[in-house]
Amino acid sequence: MALACGLPPQEFQVEVIALTRGGPLETSLVEHDIPLTIIGKRHRIDLAALGRLKRHLDEIRPDLLHTWLFAANAYGRLARRASPSTRVIVSERCVDTWKSRWQLWLDRHLVDRTDQFLANSQSVAEFYQSAGVPAERMEVIPNGINTNDVPVADPKTDPRIAEHRHRVRNAFDLPVDSTLVTCVGRLAPQKRLDDLLWAIELLGHHTPTAHLLIVGDGPERTRLEQVAEQVGCRQRVRFAGHRDDVPDIWAASDVAWLASDFEGQSNSLMEAMAAGLPVVVSDISPNAELVTDGVTGSLVPVGDAAAFARCTVGLLESPELARHQGQAARQRMIDEFSDRSAIDAHARLYRRMVRPNPAAGGSS
């Protein structure tokens, strides 16, 4: 959304194509006068939808087709024959160890129909190079985040924090003096939320006021609620489900946790860092590209619940250390991972790939 709306309109004519439905960003696209075409794909393999996509590309004949994630990456490249002059950019966003053999085969089969691959982290780039993507066709553009309107979890920086802390604790029936540890993400196996349930149980023995707020939904929710009962921490855990006020929740938190065993480049981690929170995260390559251990956060071994609790105790016992790490994390997001930097990097790539047509007034 930020990329579609942020490219210079005098230079780039943008259209968004959605395979299945418009989704929550449809209104924003309309407000920015960006055309949206919905293909209406109903099944994993939908030949009718592929046909509609081919016909639409043949009609608009874009200079560039930039696709995102597996389904769009596959359909977009398969439809390329409809507009052979269109150059195709494929974005990979995760170390996709979940992909099945046929999906990896299809990725390799479609390499020759791809002009440029983009990854959002060096780890993702290395994963796809090992899967058959030529290194000379791979480039890394990190995710970008807008820090301008993000509430900062520091009362010395943002006077609204006391209000956020009270409102969030009241919303989730938490004691007013509770220490809030927050994790945001899809409730899926790779997020290793079991580790965080054990970690909050351990942390509770040192800090009785500590509570864990898990924001997000997914297939693991029912099982995780049962695990929380079995571990004995259910009273200090809140499952928030999907929320539209995540920036306020980050601002109301004391520490952020992320335990994943694989990621691409975690937007939720970037959001927590942009909010000036001290973060404790699993030591995997994508997280280590964002977090410098002991400087902008803490890295702990994957699966080590005791290390999550131990690092968090250190932060709670040293508020100045927590504040210093949070400030350093926010500054890194501002300096190196702004949404403007990401948009500008994409614009430079687009210019390299397409020579502007003076008669058309630019590229699309």
C-alpha positions as CSV (number, residue, x, y, z in Angstrom):
1,M,0.0,0.0,0.0
2,A,2.8,2.5,1.0
3,L,4.7,1.7,-2.2
4,A,1.6,2.0,-4.5
5,C,0.7,5.4,-2.9
6,G,4.2,6.6,-2.4
7,L,5.7,6.4,-5.9
8,P,6.0,9.8,-7.7
9,P,2.6,10.0,-9.6
10,Q,4.2,12.2,-12.3
11,E,6.6,9.4,-13.2
12,F,4.8,6.2,-12.4
13,Q,1.3,5.2,-13.4
14,V,0.3,2.5,-10.8
15,E,-2.5,-0.1,-10.9
16,V,-3.0,-2.7,-8.3
17,I,-4.3,-6.2,-9.3
18,A,-5.7,-8.4,-6.5
19,L,-6.0,-12.1,-7.3
20,T,-8.8,-12.9,-4.8
21,R,-10.4,-9.8,-3.2
22,G,-9.8,-6.1,-2.4
23,G,-9.3,-6.5,1.3
24,P,-8.9,-3.8,4.0
25,L,-6.7,-1.6,1.8
26,E,-9.2,-1.2,-1.0
27,T,-10.7,2.0,0.5
28,S,-7.2,3.6,0.8
29,L,-6.4,2.8,-2.9
30,V,-9.6,4.4,-4.0
31,E,-8.8,7.5,-1.9
32,H,-5.5,7.8,-3.6
33,D,-7.0,7.4,-7.1
34,I,-5.1,4.1,-7.7
35,P,-7.0,1.7,-10.0
36,L,-7.8,-1.7,-8.4
37,T,-8.7,-4.7,-10.5
38,I,-9.9,-7.8,-8.7
39,I,-9.4,-11.1,-10.6
40,G,-11.6,-13.2,-8.4
41,K,-9.5,-16.3,-7.9
42,R,-11.5,-18.9,-6.0
43,H,-9.3,-22.0,-5.9
44,R,-5.6,-22.7,-5.4
45,I,-5.4,-23.8,-9.1
46,D,-8.0,-21.6,-10.9
47,L,-7.5,-21.7,-14.7
48,A,-10.4,-19.3,-15.2
49,A,-8.7,-16.7,-13.0
50,L,-5.5,-17.2,-14.8
51,G,-7.3,-16.5,-18.1
52,R,-8.8,-13.4,-16.7
53,L,-5.4,-12.2,-15.6
54,K,-3.9,-12.9,-19.0
55,R,-6.6,-11.0,-20.7
56,H,-6.3,-8.0,-18.4
57,L,-2.5,-7.9,-18.8
58,D,-3.0,-8.1,-22.6
59,E,-5.3,-5.1,-22.4
60,I,-3.2,-2.8,-20.2
61,R,0.3,-4.0,-21.4
62,P,2.3,-2.7,-18.4
63,D,6.0,-2.0,-18.6
64,L,6.5,-3.7,-15.3
65,L,4.6,-6.4,-13.4
66,H,5.6,-6.6,-9.8
67,T,4.2,-9.6,-7.9
68,W,4.3,-10.4,-4.2
69,L,4.1,-13.8,-2.5
70,F,3.7,-17.3,-3.9
71,A,0.3,-17.3,-5.5
72,A,0.8,-13.9,-7.2
73,N,4.3,-14.8,-8.2
74,A,3.1,-18.0,-9.9
75,Y,0.0,-16.5,-11.6
76,G,1.8,-13.4,-12.7
77,R,4.6,-15.3,-14.4
78,L,2.3,-17.8,-15.9
79,A,0.3,-15.0,-17.4
80,R,3.3,-13.2,-18.8
81,R,2.8,-14.7,-22.2
82,A,-0.2,-12.4,-22.6
83,S,2.1,-9.4,-22.6
84,P,5.6,-10.6,-23.6
85,S,7.1,-7.1,-23.5
86,T,6.3,-6.7,-19.8
87,R,9.2,-7.1,-17.4
88,V,8.5,-9.2,-14.3
89,I,9.7,-8.5,-10.8
90,V,9.0,-11.2,-8.1
91,S,9.2,-10.4,-4.4
92,E,10.0,-13.1,-1.9
93,R,9.3,-12.1,1.7
94,C,10.2,-15.1,3.9
95,V,12.6,-18.0,4.3
96,D,9.9,-20.3,3.0
97,T,10.9,-23.6,4.5
98,W,7.1,-24.4,4.5
99,K,7.0,-24.7,0.7
100,S,6.3,-28.2,-0.6
101,R,8.3,-29.9,-3.3
102,W,5.9,-29.0,-6.1
103,Q,5.9,-25.3,-5.0
104,L,9.7,-25.2,-5.1
105,W,9.6,-27.0,-8.5
106,L,7.2,-24.4,-9.8
107,D,9.4,-21.6,-8.5
108,R,12.4,-23.1,-10.4
109,H,10.4,-23.7,-13.5
110,L,9.4,-20.0,-13.6
111,V,12.9,-18.5,-13.1
112,D,13.3,-18.0,-16.9
113,R,10.1,-15.9,-16.9
114,T,11.5,-13.6,-14.2
115,D,13.6,-10.5,-14.9
116,Q,14.3,-9.5,-11.3
117,F,14.0,-11.1,-7.9
118,L,13.6,-9.0,-4.7
119,A,14.1,-10.2,-1.2
120,N,13.4,-8.2,2.0
121,S,16.4,-9.5,3.8
122,Q,19.8,-11.1,3.1
123,S,18.5,-14.4,4.6
124,V,15.6,-14.6,2.2
125,A,18.0,-13.8,-0.7
126,E,20.3,-16.6,0.4
127,F,17.4,-19.1,0.8
128,Y,16.1,-18.5,-2.7
129,Q,19.6,-18.5,-4.3
130,S,20.0,-22.0,-2.7
131,A,16.7,-22.9,-4.3
132,G,17.9,-22.0,-7.8
133,V,17.5,-18.2,-8.2
134,P,20.6,-16.8,-10.0
135,A,22.5,-14.4,-7.7
136,E,22.8,-11.8,-10.4
137,R,19.0,-11.5,-10.6
138,M,18.5,-11.1,-6.9
139,E,18.4,-7.8,-5.0
140,V,17.6,-6.9,-1.4
141,I,15.3,-4.1,-0.5
142,P,14.4,-4.2,3.3
143,N,10.9,-3.6,4.5
144,G,10.1,0.0,5.3
145,I,8.2,1.4,8.2
146,N,6.6,4.8,8.8
147,T,7.8,6.1,12.2
148,N,6.3,9.5,12.0
149,D,3.0,8.8,13.7
150,V,4.1,5.8,15.9
151,P,3.5,6.4,19.6
152,V,6.8,6.0,21.5
153,A,6.8,3.8,24.6
154,D,8.7,6.3,26.7
155,P,6.8,9.0,28.8
156,K,9.8,11.3,28.4
157,T,9.4,11.2,24.6
158,D,5.6,11.0,24.3
159,P,3.2,12.3,26.9
160,R,0.4,10.2,25.6
161,I,2.0,7.0,26.9
162,A,0.3,7.1,30.3
163,E,-3.1,7.3,28.5
164,H,-2.2,4.3,26.3
165,R,-1.0,2.2,29.2
166,H,-4.2,2.8,31.1
167,R,-6.5,2.2,28.2
168,V,-4.8,-1.0,27.0
169,R,-4.6,-2.6,30.5
170,N,-8.3,-1.7,31.0
171,A,-9.2,-3.2,27.7
172,F,-7.6,-6.6,28.5
173,D,-8.6,-6.6,32.2
174,L,-5.1,-6.3,33.4
175,P,-4.0,-4.8,36.7
176,V,-3.1,-1.1,36.3
177,D,0.5,-1.8,37.6
178,S,1.0,-4.9,35.4
179,T,4.3,-5.4,33.4
180,L,3.2,-6.0,29.9
181,V,5.2,-8.2,27.5
182,T,3.7,-8.3,24.0
183,C,4.0,-10.5,21.0
184,V,2.3,-9.7,17.7
185,G,2.0,-12.2,14.8
186,R,0.0,-15.0,13.2
187,L,-0.6,-17.9,15.6
188,A,1.2,-20.5,13.5
189,P,3.7,-23.2,14.4
190,Q,6.8,-21.3,13.2
191,K,6.1,-18.5,15.7
192,R,6.9,-21.0,18.5
193,L,4.5,-19.4,20.9
194,D,4.7,-22.4,23.2
195,D,8.2,-21.1,24.2
196,L,6.7,-17.7,25.2
197,L,4.0,-19.4,27.3
198,W,6.8,-21.2,29.2
199,A,8.8,-18.0,29.4
200,I,5.9,-16.0,30.9
201,E,5.4,-18.7,33.5
202,L,9.1,-18.5,34.4
203,L,9.1,-14.7,34.4
204,G,6.1,-14.7,36.7
205,H,8.1,-16.2,39.5
206,H,10.5,-13.2,39.4
207,T,7.9,-10.5,38.4
208,P,4.5,-11.5,39.7
209,T,3.0,-8.5,37.8
210,A,4.2,-9.8,34.4
211,H,1.5,-10.6,31.8
212,L,1.9,-11.7,28.2
213,L,-0.4,-10.2,25.5
214,I,-0.5,-12.2,22.3
215,V,-2.0,-10.2,19.4
216,G,-3.0,-12.0,16.3
217,D,-5.0,-15.0,15.2
218,G,-4.4,-18.3,13.4
219,P,-4.8,-22.0,13.4
220,E,-2.8,-22.5,16.7
221,R,-5.1,-20.4,18.9
222,T,-7.2,-23.1,20.5
223,R,-4.2,-25.4,21.1
224,L,-2.2,-22.5,22.6
225,E,-5.0,-21.7,25.0
226,Q,-4.9,-25.3,26.1
227,V,-1.1,-25.2,26.5
228,A,-1.4,-22.0,28.7
229,E,-3.8,-24.0,31.0
230,Q,-1.4,-26.9,31.1
231,V,1.7,-24.7,31.8
232,G,-0.2,-22.9,34.5
233,C,0.1,-19.4,33.1
234,R,-3.4,-18.9,31.7
235,Q,-4.2,-16.2,34.2
236,R,-1.3,-14.1,33.1
237,V,-1.8,-14.5,29.3
238,R,-4.3,-12.6,27.2
239,F,-5.1,-13.7,23.6
240,A,-6.2,-10.5,21.9
241,G,-7.0,-11.8,18.4
242,H,-6.7,-9.4,15.5
243,R,-6.5,-5.8,16.5
244,D,-6.5,-2.5,14.7
245,D,-4.7,-0.6,17.5
246,V,-1.4,-2.3,17.5
247,P,0.7,0.9,17.6
248,D,-1.1,1.9,20.8
249,I,-0.5,-1.6,22.2
250,W,3.2,-1.4,21.5
251,A,3.3,2.0,23.2
252,A,1.6,0.5,26.3
253,S,4.0,-2.4,26.5
254,D,7.2,-2.8,28.5
255,V,9.0,-5.4,26.4
256,A,8.4,-7.1,23.0
257,W,9.0,-10.8,22.4
258,L,9.4,-12.8,19.1
259,A,10.3,-16.5,19.2
260,S,10.0,-17.6,15.6
261,D,12.3,-20.3,14.1
262,F,12.0,-18.7,10.7
263,E,11.0,-15.3,9.3
264,G,11.6,-13.1,6.3
265,Q,11.8,-9.7,7.9
266,S,9.4,-9.3,10.7
267,N,7.1,-6.3,10.4
268,S,5.9,-6.7,13.9
269,L,9.5,-6.7,15.2
270,M,10.2,-3.5,13.2
271,E,7.0,-1.9,14.6
272,A,8.1,-2.7,18.2
273,M,11.5,-1.3,17.5
274,A,10.0,1.8,15.9
275,A,7.9,2.3,19.1
276,G,11.1,2.4,21.1
277,L,10.6,-0.9,22.9
278,P,13.3,-3.1,24.2
279,V,13.0,-6.4,22.3
280,V,13.9,-10.0,23.1
281,V,13.9,-12.2,20.0
282,S,15.1,-15.5,18.7
283,D,18.6,-15.6,17.3
284,I,17.8,-16.3,13.6
285,S,19.5,-14.6,10.7
286,P,16.5,-12.3,9.7
287,N,16.1,-11.1,13.3
288,A,19.9,-10.6,13.6
289,E,19.7,-8.3,10.6
290,L,17.5,-6.0,12.6
291,V,18.7,-6.5,16.2
292,T,22.3,-6.0,17.3
293,D,22.5,-8.0,20.5
294,G,23.0,-5.8,23.6
295,V,22.6,-2.6,21.5
296,T,19.2,-2.5,19.8
297,G,17.8,-5.6,21.6
298,S,18.6,-9.1,22.8
299,L,19.1,-12.2,20.8
300,V,18.4,-15.6,22.5
301,P,18.7,-19.2,21.2
302,V,15.6,-20.5,19.4
303,G,13.5,-22.6,21.8
304,D,15.2,-21.3,25.0
305,A,12.2,-20.1,27.1
306,A,14.5,-19.6,30.1
307,A,16.7,-17.2,28.1
308,F,13.6,-15.2,27.1
309,A,12.7,-14.9,30.8
310,R,16.3,-14.2,31.9
311,C,16.9,-11.4,29.4
312,T,13.6,-9.8,30.3
313,V,14.4,-9.9,34.0
314,G,17.6,-8.0,33.2
315,L,15.7,-5.3,31.3
316,L,13.1,-5.0,34.1
317,E,15.8,-4.7,36.7
318,S,17.6,-2.0,34.7
319,P,15.1,0.5,33.3
320,E,17.9,2.7,32.0
321,L,19.3,-0.3,29.9
322,A,15.8,-1.0,28.6
323,R,15.3,2.6,27.7
324,H,18.7,2.9,26.0
325,Q,18.1,-0.2,23.9
326,G,14.6,1.0,23.0
327,Q,15.9,4.4,21.9
328,A,18.7,2.7,19.8
329,A,16.2,0.4,18.2
330,R,13.9,3.3,17.2
331,Q,16.8,5.3,15.8
332,R,17.9,2.4,13.7
333,M,14.4,2.1,12.2
334,I,14.4,5.8,11.4
335,D,17.9,5.8,10.0
336,E,17.9,2.6,8.0
337,F,14.4,1.2,7.5
338,S,12.1,4.1,6.8
339,D,9.2,3.6,4.3
340,R,10.6,6.5,2.3
341,S,13.9,4.7,1.9
342,A,12.1,1.5,0.7
343,I,9.9,3.4,-1.8
344,D,12.9,5.3,-3.2
345,A,14.8,2.0,-3.6
346,H,11.9,0.5,-5.5
347,A,11.7,3.6,-7.7
348,R,15.4,3.3,-8.6
349,L,15.0,-0.3,-9.5
350,Y,12.0,0.4,-11.7
351,R,13.9,3.1,-13.5
352,R,16.8,0.8,-14.2
353,M,14.4,-1.9,-15.6
354,V,12.3,0.3,-17.9
355,R,13.3,3.1,-20.1
356,P,10.6,5.8,-19.8
357,N,8.6,6.2,-22.9
358,P,8.3,10.0,-23.6
359,A,5.1,9.5,-25.6
360,A,3.5,7.7,-22.6
361,G,4.8,10.2,-20.0
362,G,6.6,7.5,-17.9
363,S,6.5,3.9,-16.9
364,S,3.8,1.9,-15.2
